[in-house]
Amino acid sequence: MGNIRLNLFDLRSPKIRTLHFTWPAFFLTFLIWFNHAPMVLAISKSLSLTELQWKSVLILNVALTIPSRIIIGMLVDRYGPRVVFSLLLMISGVLCVFFSMARNYEQLALARFLLGFSGAGFVIGIRLVGEWFPAREVGLAEGIYGGWGNFGSAAAAMTLPALALFYGGPEGWRPALLSSGVFAFIYGIFFYKVIRDTPEGSTYFKPNKTGGMEVSTPKDFYFLILMTLPMYLALGVLCWRLSPAGVGLLNETTTKSMISFLLVLLLYQISQIYRVNRDMLKNPESIPEMYRYQFRQVAILNINYFVTFGSELAVVSMLPFFFNQTFGLGPIKSGLLASGFALMNLVARPCGGYISDRFGRRITMLIFIIGLACGYLIMSRINGNWALALAVMATMSCSLFVQAGEGAVFAMVPLIQRRLTGQIAGMTGAYGNVGAVFFLTVYSFVNASTFFLIIACSALAAFFASWFLVDPEGQQVEIMPDGTVTLIEVT
């Protein structure tokens, strides 16, 4: 791989400044996306929510992120990260204010469903960081972006309960959450003023066609359609969970209408994939070699992110409640201890990216998946008889492998096909949310011990898929900050 030297404190470097302006944007979207989790007791008491209603809110929180990451990925490839990220931050800030003002379960559920849109912010920075850093540094840079930005969920757990206490009274959660929304809106304006899409002299490459992901062979075309189905299935599960057969938030007519809409949307998405790839299907040899890539690589990363990030989203959502119920802790202490799971993002995700850069993509992924499975297996044994310190250590050790695995996934995403990085990141990121919907739905039916055990078992699928992962090889064109063009080995 060669030496990897990245001075994170050299603020004279435009790429380092870009990195340090970008991860806070992602940080804020995640803080807003998960600012409800540490407030579970205060919100539930304020609006008289049942446990089943709260679990439905958790599912709603990750639902919209599935299609929005696909859509945002296309928008980023088409219009650039600067505009898209700025707008997302401002819209998320407004939606957060709406959530803080909810007066009943229906308003709360709608606001939380819409706030799932903010979870798509991750995709934007993947493309932006990939534009600024060469192949031998991109894993570490993406890991820093993802890890430090992902810390937003931990920051919410660590700070918002105390901020709500500062405001005082049973309704202190409202100004606490409102404050985070206002700050995100202001940062969106700042981001637009200071960020460039590419280094000076570089070209921002765009897909030849928009509306669906381009693939290289007829086999990959059908594989893409197959991998599209689980995303709509996850949304269908959500509709069922909210139907009269579930919590009853939707009536039977609305449920049938939404299921029908999802079917129409799926058919439309398939038609767009066909439209984009129609010429390739007629003449597969017409695709230039520089535009070819193996979609299998994308599918494997999807599965890995399903297990890694999907489980993180689910666990971060339920862990404060788990510590409260298992050890009888108050909301502030439960939030602080549960934040240890997301706290590891600061170190684990950059380390996962660095190790992937240094020692290879495939072997790194296999090791992290095994560690993840063992970690969740240990967490499934936690009960009230455990020493609290030991339970926290087990949680953070598991998180180390979970988030290092996420770093390894996105160390490879920008190396598959640069001009499609937004869409590839969007699909892979969406699979993380498919995993979250799956695991949170499981959690709504089982106890915490079984929940952790099921995640551990699901890691077997990711481990098997990773055997077929192929480390990128050959050369990739890199346009350097001074405008010069060079070929860098991608290994």
C-alpha positions as CSV (number, residue, x, y, z in Angstrom):
1,M,0.0,0.0,0.0
2,G,2.9,2.4,0.6
3,N,3.1,5.0,3.4
4,I,0.0,6.8,4.5
5,R,0.7,10.2,5.8
6,L,-2.2,12.5,6.7
7,N,-1.5,15.5,9.0
8,L,-4.9,16.2,10.4
9,F,-3.8,19.5,12.0
10,D,-2.4,21.1,8.9
11,L,-5.2,23.6,8.4
12,R,-3.2,25.3,5.6
13,S,-4.1,22.3,3.5
14,P,-7.4,22.8,1.6
15,K,-8.3,19.1,1.8
16,I,-7.8,19.1,5.6
17,R,-9.9,22.2,6.0
18,T,-12.6,20.6,3.8
19,L,-12.5,17.5,6.0
20,H,-12.9,19.5,9.2
21,F,-15.8,21.5,7.8
22,T,-17.5,18.4,6.5
23,W,-17.6,16.1,9.4
24,P,-19.3,18.6,11.7
25,A,-22.1,18.8,9.0
26,F,-22.6,15.1,9.3
27,F,-22.3,15.3,13.1
28,L,-25.2,17.7,13.2
29,T,-27.4,15.6,10.9
30,F,-26.8,12.6,13.2
31,L,-27.3,14.6,16.4
32,I,-30.7,15.7,15.0
33,W,-31.5,12.2,13.7
34,F,-31.0,10.7,17.2
35,N,-31.8,13.5,19.6
36,H,-35.0,11.7,20.6
37,A,-33.4,8.5,21.9
38,P,-31.9,10.0,25.2
39,M,-35.2,11.8,25.8
40,V,-37.4,8.7,25.8
41,L,-38.6,9.0,29.3
42,A,-39.3,12.7,29.2
43,I,-41.1,12.6,25.8
44,S,-43.1,9.5,26.7
45,K,-44.2,11.1,30.0
46,S,-45.0,14.4,28.4
47,L,-47.2,12.9,25.6
48,S,-48.4,9.8,27.6
49,L,-46.8,7.3,25.1
50,T,-47.1,3.6,25.5
51,E,-44.0,1.4,25.1
52,L,-45.4,0.1,21.8
53,Q,-45.9,3.6,20.5
54,W,-42.3,4.5,21.3
55,K,-41.0,1.5,19.5
56,S,-43.0,2.6,16.5
57,V,-41.4,6.0,16.7
58,L,-38.0,4.3,16.6
59,I,-38.9,2.4,13.4
60,L,-40.4,5.6,11.8
61,N,-37.1,7.4,12.5
62,V,-35.1,5.2,10.1
63,A,-37.8,4.5,7.5
64,L,-37.6,7.5,5.3
65,T,-33.8,7.4,5.3
66,I,-34.0,4.3,3.0
67,P,-35.4,6.1,-0.1
68,S,-33.8,9.4,0.8
69,R,-30.3,8.1,0.7
70,I,-30.9,6.8,-2.8
71,I,-32.4,10.1,-3.9
72,I,-29.7,12.2,-2.1
73,G,-27.0,10.0,-3.8
74,M,-28.4,10.9,-7.2
75,L,-28.7,14.6,-6.3
76,V,-25.1,14.7,-5.1
77,D,-23.7,13.1,-8.2
78,R,-25.8,15.5,-10.3
79,Y,-25.6,18.9,-8.4
80,G,-22.6,18.5,-6.1
81,P,-22.2,18.1,-2.3
82,R,-22.0,21.8,-1.4
83,V,-25.5,22.7,-2.4
84,V,-27.1,19.4,-1.4
85,F,-25.6,19.3,2.1
86,S,-26.4,22.9,2.8
87,L,-30.1,22.4,1.9
88,L,-30.3,19.2,3.9
89,L,-28.9,20.9,7.0
90,M,-31.4,23.7,6.8
91,I,-34.4,21.5,6.1
92,S,-33.4,19.1,8.9
93,G,-33.2,22.1,11.3
94,V,-36.8,23.2,10.4
95,L,-38.1,19.6,10.9
96,C,-36.3,19.3,14.2
97,V,-38.1,22.4,15.4
98,F,-41.4,20.8,14.2
99,F,-40.6,17.7,16.3
100,S,-39.9,19.7,19.4
101,M,-43.3,21.4,19.1
102,A,-45.3,18.1,18.8
103,R,-48.4,18.0,21.0
104,N,-49.6,14.4,20.5
105,Y,-48.4,11.0,19.3
106,E,-49.6,11.6,15.7
107,Q,-47.6,14.9,15.3
108,L,-44.6,13.3,17.0
109,A,-44.7,10.3,14.7
110,L,-45.0,12.4,11.6
111,A,-42.2,14.7,12.6
112,R,-39.9,11.8,13.4
113,F,-40.8,10.1,10.1
114,L,-39.8,13.2,8.2
115,L,-36.6,13.6,10.3
116,G,-35.4,10.3,8.8
117,F,-34.5,12.5,5.8
118,S,-31.6,14.0,7.8
119,G,-30.0,10.5,8.0
120,A,-29.2,10.8,4.3
121,G,-26.5,13.5,5.1
122,F,-23.9,10.8,5.5
123,V,-24.0,10.0,1.7
124,I,-23.1,13.6,0.7
125,G,-19.8,13.7,2.6
126,I,-18.7,10.4,1.2
127,R,-18.6,11.9,-2.3
128,L,-17.1,15.2,-1.1
129,V,-14.3,13.6,0.9
130,G,-13.7,11.2,-2.0
131,E,-13.2,14.1,-4.3
132,W,-10.6,15.7,-2.1
133,F,-8.4,12.8,-1.0
134,P,-6.4,10.4,-3.2
135,A,-6.9,6.6,-3.1
136,R,-4.2,5.8,-0.6
137,E,-5.6,8.3,2.0
138,V,-9.3,8.0,1.3
139,G,-10.1,5.1,3.7
140,L,-8.6,7.0,6.7
141,A,-10.2,10.3,5.5
142,E,-13.6,8.7,5.1
143,G,-13.2,7.0,8.5
144,I,-12.5,10.3,10.2
145,Y,-15.5,11.8,8.4
146,G,-17.8,8.9,9.3
147,G,-16.5,8.3,12.8
148,W,-16.4,11.9,14.0
149,G,-19.7,12.7,12.3
150,N,-21.3,9.5,13.7
151,F,-20.4,10.8,17.1
152,G,-23.4,13.1,16.8
153,S,-25.7,10.3,18.2
154,A,-23.4,9.9,21.2
155,A,-23.2,13.7,21.7
156,A,-27.0,13.8,21.8
157,A,-27.1,11.1,24.5
158,M,-24.4,12.9,26.5
159,T,-25.6,16.5,26.3
160,L,-29.3,16.8,25.6
161,P,-30.6,15.3,28.9
162,A,-28.4,17.7,30.8
163,L,-29.5,20.6,28.6
164,A,-33.2,19.7,29.1
165,L,-32.5,19.7,32.9
166,F,-31.0,23.1,32.6
167,Y,-34.1,24.4,30.9
168,G,-36.0,22.8,33.8
169,G,-39.5,21.4,34.1
170,P,-41.1,18.3,32.5
171,E,-41.1,20.1,29.1
172,G,-37.4,20.9,29.1
173,W,-36.8,18.4,26.3
174,R,-38.6,20.8,23.9
175,P,-36.1,23.8,24.0
176,A,-33.2,21.3,24.2
177,L,-34.2,19.7,20.9
178,L,-35.2,23.0,19.3
179,S,-31.8,24.4,20.0
180,S,-30.1,21.6,18.0
181,G,-32.4,22.3,15.1
182,V,-31.6,26.1,15.0
183,F,-27.8,25.4,15.2
184,A,-28.1,22.9,12.2
185,F,-29.9,25.5,10.1
186,I,-27.2,28.1,10.8
187,Y,-24.4,25.7,10.0
188,G,-26.1,24.9,6.7
189,I,-25.7,28.5,5.6
190,F,-22.0,28.5,6.8
191,F,-21.3,25.3,5.0
192,Y,-22.5,26.8,1.7
193,K,-20.1,29.7,2.1
194,V,-16.9,27.8,2.9
195,I,-17.0,24.6,0.9
196,R,-16.0,23.7,-2.7
197,D,-17.1,20.5,-4.4
198,T,-13.6,19.7,-5.7
199,P,-10.0,20.9,-5.4
200,E,-9.1,23.9,-7.6
201,G,-8.5,22.7,-11.1
202,S,-10.4,19.4,-10.7
203,T,-13.4,18.3,-12.7
204,Y,-16.5,17.1,-10.9
205,F,-17.5,14.0,-12.9
206,K,-21.2,13.2,-13.3
207,P,-23.1,10.1,-14.4
208,N,-24.0,9.9,-18.1
209,K,-27.6,9.4,-17.1
210,T,-29.7,10.0,-14.0
211,G,-32.7,8.2,-12.5
212,G,-31.0,4.9,-11.8
213,M,-27.6,3.4,-11.2
214,E,-25.5,2.5,-14.2
215,V,-24.2,-1.1,-14.4
216,S,-21.7,-2.8,-16.8
217,T,-23.3,-6.1,-17.8
218,P,-26.8,-7.6,-18.3
219,K,-26.1,-9.9,-15.3
220,D,-25.4,-6.9,-13.1
221,F,-28.6,-5.3,-14.3
222,Y,-30.7,-8.1,-12.9
223,F,-28.5,-8.2,-9.8
224,L,-29.2,-4.5,-9.2
225,I,-33.0,-5.1,-9.5
226,L,-32.7,-8.0,-7.0
227,M,-30.8,-5.8,-4.6
228,T,-33.4,-3.1,-4.9
229,L,-36.2,-5.3,-3.6
230,P,-35.2,-5.5,0.1
231,M,-35.3,-1.7,0.4
232,Y,-39.0,-1.7,-0.6
233,L,-39.7,-4.8,1.5
234,A,-38.4,-2.9,4.5
235,L,-40.8,0.0,3.8
236,G,-43.6,-2.6,3.4
237,V,-42.7,-4.0,6.8
238,L,-42.9,-0.6,8.3
239,C,-46.4,-0.1,6.8
240,W,-47.5,-3.4,8.2
241,R,-46.0,-2.5,11.6
242,L,-48.1,0.7,11.7
243,S,-51.3,-1.0,10.4
244,P,-54.2,-2.2,12.5
245,A,-52.3,-5.5,12.8
246,G,-49.5,-3.6,14.5
247,V,-49.9,-0.4,16.5
248,G,-52.9,0.9,14.6
249,L,-51.4,4.3,13.7
250,L,-52.7,3.7,10.1
251,N,-56.2,2.5,9.3
252,E,-56.7,-0.4,6.9
253,T,-57.5,1.9,3.9
254,T,-54.4,4.0,4.4
255,T,-52.3,0.9,4.8
256,K,-53.5,-0.6,1.6
257,S,-52.9,2.7,-0.2
258,M,-49.4,3.0,1.1
259,I,-48.6,-0.6,0.1
260,S,-50.0,0.1,-3.4
261,F,-47.9,3.3,-3.6
262,L,-44.8,1.3,-2.7
263,L,-45.5,-1.2,-5.5
264,V,-46.0,1.6,-8.0
265,L,-42.8,3.2,-6.8
266,L,-40.9,0.0,-7.1
267,L,-42.0,-0.5,-10.7
268,Y,-41.1,3.1,-11.5
269,Q,-37.6,2.5,-10.0
270,I,-37.1,-0.6,-12.1
271,S,-38.2,1.3,-15.2
272,Q,-35.7,4.0,-14.4
273,I,-32.9,1.4,-14.0
274,Y,-33.9,-0.1,-17.4
275,R,-34.0,3.4,-19.0
276,V,-30.5,4.2,-17.8
277,N,-29.1,0.8,-18.8
278,R,-31.1,0.2,-22.0
279,D,-28.2,0.9,-24.4
280,M,-25.9,-1.4,-22.4
281,L,-28.5,-4.2,-22.5
282,K,-28.7,-3.9,-26.3
283,N,-24.9,-3.8,-26.7
284,P,-22.9,-4.7,-23.6
285,E,-19.6,-4.1,-25.4
286,S,-20.5,-0.5,-25.9
287,I,-19.5,0.4,-22.3
288,P,-16.0,1.9,-22.2
289,E,-13.5,0.0,-20.0
290,M,-13.0,3.0,-17.8
291,Y,-16.8,3.0,-16.9
292,R,-16.9,-0.7,-16.1
293,Y,-17.1,-2.1,-12.5
294,Q,-18.4,-5.2,-10.8
295,F,-21.8,-4.6,-9.2
296,R,-21.1,-7.6,-7.0
297,Q,-18.7,-5.5,-5.0
298,V,-21.5,-3.0,-4.3
299,A,-23.9,-5.9,-3.2
300,I,-21.3,-7.2,-0.8
301,L,-20.8,-3.8,0.8
302,N,-24.6,-3.5,1.0
303,I,-24.8,-6.7,3.1
304,N,-21.9,-5.7,5.3
305,Y,-23.5,-2.3,6.0
306,F,-26.8,-4.0,6.7
307,V,-25.2,-5.8,9.6
308,T,-22.7,-3.1,10.8
309,F,-24.5,0.2,10.5
310,G,-28.0,-1.4,10.7
311,S,-27.2,-2.9,14.0
312,E,-25.6,0.3,15.3
313,L,-28.7,2.4,14.4
314,A,-31.0,-0.1,16.2
315,V,-28.8,-0.5,19.2
316,V,-28.2,3.3,19.6
317,S,-32.0,3.7,19.6
318,M,-32.7,1.1,22.3
319,L,-29.6,1.2,24.5
320,P,-30.6,4.0,26.9
321,F,-33.9,2.2,27.6
322,F,-31.9,-1.1,27.9
323,F,-29.6,0.4,30.6
324,N,-32.6,2.0,32.4
325,Q,-34.6,-1.3,32.5
326,T,-31.7,-3.6,33.2
327,F,-29.9,-1.6,35.9
328,G,-32.6,0.8,37.1
329,L,-30.6,3.9,36.1
330,G,-32.0,7.4,35.7
331,P,-32.4,9.0,32.2
332,I,-29.1,11.1,32.4
333,K,-26.9,8.2,33.6
334,S,-28.6,5.8,31.1
335,G,-27.9,8.2,28.2
336,L,-24.3,8.7,29.2
337,L,-23.5,5.0,29.6
338,A,-25.4,4.1,26.4
339,S,-23.4,6.8,24.5
340,G,-20.3,4.6,24.9
341,F,-21.6,2.5,22.0
342,A,-21.5,5.5,19.6
343,L,-18.5,7.1,21.4
344,M,-16.2,4.5,19.8
345,N,-16.9,6.1,16.4
346,L,-14.3,8.7,17.2
347,V,-11.6,6.0,17.1
348,A,-13.0,2.8,15.6
349,R,-14.2,4.1,12.3
350,P,-11.0,6.0,11.3
351,C,-9.0,2.9,12.4
352,G,-11.2,0.7,10.3
353,G,-10.6,2.9,7.3
354,Y,-6.8,3.1,8.0
355,I,-6.4,-0.6,8.5
356,S,-8.3,-1.2,5.2
357,D,-6.0,1.2,3.4
358,R,-3.0,-0.4,4.9
359,F,-3.6,-4.1,4.9
360,G,-6.3,-4.8,2.3
361,R,-10.1,-4.5,2.0
362,R,-11.2,-8.1,2.1
363,I,-9.1,-9.5,5.0
364,T,-9.9,-6.4,7.1
365,M,-13.6,-6.9,6.5
366,L,-13.6,-10.6,7.5
367,I,-11.8,-9.8,10.8
368,F,-14.2,-7.0,11.7
369,I,-17.3,-9.1,11.0
370,I,-16.1,-12.0,13.2
371,G,-15.4,-9.5,16.0
372,L,-18.8,-8.0,15.6
373,A,-20.5,-11.4,15.9
374,C,-18.6,-12.2,19.1
375,G,-19.3,-8.8,20.6
376,Y,-23.1,-9.1,20.1
377,L,-23.0,-12.7,21.5
378,I,-21.4,-11.3,24.7
379,M,-24.0,-8.5,24.9
380,S,-26.8,-11.0,24.7
381,R,-25.6,-12.4,28.0
382,I,-25.8,-9.0,29.9
383,N,-28.4,-9.0,32.7
384,G,-29.0,-7.2,36.0
385,N,-26.5,-9.4,37.8
386,W,-23.6,-8.1,35.8
387,A,-21.3,-5.4,37.2
388,L,-22.3,-2.2,35.5
389,A,-18.7,-1.4,34.5
390,L,-18.4,-4.8,32.9
391,A,-21.6,-4.3,30.9
392,V,-20.3,-0.9,29.6
393,M,-17.0,-2.5,28.7
394,A,-18.7,-5.3,26.8
395,T,-20.9,-2.7,24.9
396,M,-17.9,-0.5,23.9
397,S,-15.8,-3.6,22.9
398,C,-18.6,-4.7,20.6
399,S,-19.0,-1.2,19.2
400,L,-15.2,-1.2,18.3
401,F,-15.8,-3.9,15.7
402,V,-19.1,-2.6,14.5
403,Q,-17.8,0.8,13.7
404,A,-14.4,-0.4,12.4
405,G,-16.5,-2.5,10.0
406,E,-18.4,0.5,8.9
407,G,-15.1,2.3,8.2
408,A,-13.8,-0.6,6.2
409,V,-17.0,-0.6,4.0
410,F,-16.7,3.1,3.1
411,A,-13.0,2.9,2.7
412,M,-13.8,0.9,-0.4
413,V,-17.0,2.7,-1.7
414,P,-15.1,5.6,-3.4
415,L,-12.8,3.2,-5.2
416,I,-15.5,1.3,-7.1
417,Q,-16.5,3.9,-9.7
418,R,-15.8,7.6,-8.9
419,R,-18.5,9.2,-11.0
420,L,-21.1,6.9,-9.3
421,T,-19.8,7.3,-5.8
422,G,-22.9,9.2,-4.6
423,Q,-25.3,6.5,-5.8
424,I,-23.1,3.7,-4.6
425,A,-22.8,5.4,-1.2
426,G,-26.5,6.0,-1.2
427,M,-27.5,2.4,-1.9
428,T,-25.0,1.1,0.6
429,G,-26.1,3.6,3.2
430,A,-29.7,2.7,2.5
431,Y,-29.0,-0.9,3.3
432,G,-27.8,0.3,6.7
433,N,-31.3,1.6,7.2
434,V,-32.9,-1.6,5.9
435,G,-30.9,-3.4,8.5
436,A,-32.1,-0.9,11.2
437,V,-35.7,-1.4,10.2
438,F,-35.2,-5.2,10.3
439,F,-33.5,-5.2,13.7
440,L,-35.8,-2.7,15.3
441,T,-38.8,-4.7,14.0
442,V,-37.3,-7.8,15.6
443,Y,-36.7,-5.8,18.8
444,S,-40.4,-4.9,19.0
445,F,-41.2,-8.6,19.3
446,V,-38.4,-10.0,21.4
447,N,-36.4,-9.1,24.6
448,A,-33.0,-7.5,24.5
449,S,-31.0,-10.7,24.9
450,T,-32.7,-12.3,21.9
451,F,-32.3,-9.1,20.0
452,F,-28.5,-9.1,20.4
453,L,-28.3,-12.8,19.6
454,I,-30.2,-12.4,16.3
455,I,-27.7,-9.6,15.3
456,A,-24.8,-11.9,16.0
457,C,-26.3,-14.7,13.9
458,S,-27.0,-12.3,11.0
459,A,-23.3,-11.5,10.9
460,L,-22.8,-15.0,9.3
461,A,-24.4,-13.7,6.1
462,A,-22.0,-10.8,6.0
463,F,-19.0,-13.0,6.7
464,F,-20.0,-15.4,3.9
465,A,-20.5,-12.5,1.4
466,S,-17.1,-11.0,2.3
467,W,-15.3,-14.1,1.1
468,F,-16.2,-13.0,-2.5
469,L,-15.0,-9.4,-2.0
470,V,-12.2,-8.5,-4.4
471,D,-9.6,-5.8,-3.4
472,P,-9.6,-3.0,-6.0
473,E,-6.6,-3.2,-8.4
474,G,-5.2,-1.2,-11.2
475,Q,-4.9,2.5,-11.6
476,Q,-7.2,5.3,-10.8
477,V,-7.0,8.9,-12.2
478,E,-6.5,11.4,-9.5
479,I,-6.6,15.2,-10.2
480,M,-4.4,16.8,-7.5
481,P,-5.1,20.2,-5.8
482,D,-2.6,22.0,-8.1
483,G,-4.5,20.8,-11.2
484,T,-2.0,18.1,-12.3
485,V,-3.3,14.7,-13.3
486,T,-1.6,11.5,-12.0
487,L,-2.3,7.8,-12.0
488,I,-2.3,6.2,-8.6
489,E,-2.3,2.5,-7.9
490,V,-5.5,1.3,-6.2
491,T,-4.6,-1.8,-4.1
